[in-house]
Amino acid sequence: MLKPHEFSAGMLSSAKPLSLLLPRGRYEQPFLIGARDGQGIAVLLSNEGDYRFQAFPNAEAHNWNGLIVAGVSIEVDETSVFDPSLGSRLGSIVRSGTTLAIAATPESWRGGSYLVPLVDGLPDLGDRHSAGFTRWQIVIGEDADKRVLKSMSVELPEA
């Protein structure tokens, strides 16, 4: 459950980085907002269809609406860790350098993925080390007040 001060309703274009847009009905979709090169990037949180984990700048996204939950946190399931240098799957979370990011597909590009930063300024792992996760969740609050808003699970490509 959400407390009244923890959410607003509005357009995807008004959602700030590290916000979750939750659908209000069956024609809306969930999005997680990250940031790349100083602009907000919306990532569709869908593991199915042609648009799965598609990413695009959210500043002009006036056609998507929903419940906006700002200031969310990302938690990873450490038992789902993998080596992202061997390939990753759309929707996986990757920790490298000073960043935690989600693997997504740019809106106008097919075939492959890029990383949309979600959290920056973490302790530096250096250039040679990284970790990916196929199971993760979006939460709000801490300790006894923590609530899971969305859980995700993606599979790695076949070896």
C-alpha positions, 0 to 999 in steps of 0.5 A, a space after each residue: 500500500 502507498 501513503 498519500 504523500 508517496 505518489 502523484 498521478 500524471 504524465 510520464 513526461 513529468 516523472 523524474 529519474 528513479 520514479 516508477 509509473 504504474 498503470 491505472 488501467 489495462 491500456 497503460 503500462 509500467 515504466 521505470 525512469 532512469 537518466 542518460 546524458 542528463 535527460 530522463 529515460 523511460 524504460 517499459 517494464 514488459 518482458 513480452 512483445 515487440 516493445 519489451 524493455 524499450 527505452 526512450 526520453 520521457 520529456 515528450 511522452 505526453 501520451 503515457 499516464 499513470 500513478 507516479 511513485 518517486 524516490 523508489 529503490 532497486 534491490 537485486 536478488 543476489 542468487 540471480 547474479 551472472 557475468 554481464 561480459 558474457 551477454 545479458 538479457 533485456 531487463 536485467 540489472 547491471 552493476 558496473 563502475 559507479 552505476 546500477 543500470 537496466 539493459 534496455 532497447 532504444 526506441 528506434 533501434 532493433 537488435 541489442 541493448 544499452 544500459 540506462 543508468 538508474 543509480 550513479 555515484 556508487 563505490 567504483 568497481 573499476 573497469 574490469 568488474 561488473 555483475 548482472 542480475 536477472 531477478 530484481 524488485 522496485 521498492 519504496 520505504 525502508 526496514 519495517 516500512 519497506 514495500 515491494 511495488 514491482 518484481 521482475 525476472 528475466 532469463 539469460 540467453 541460451 548458452 
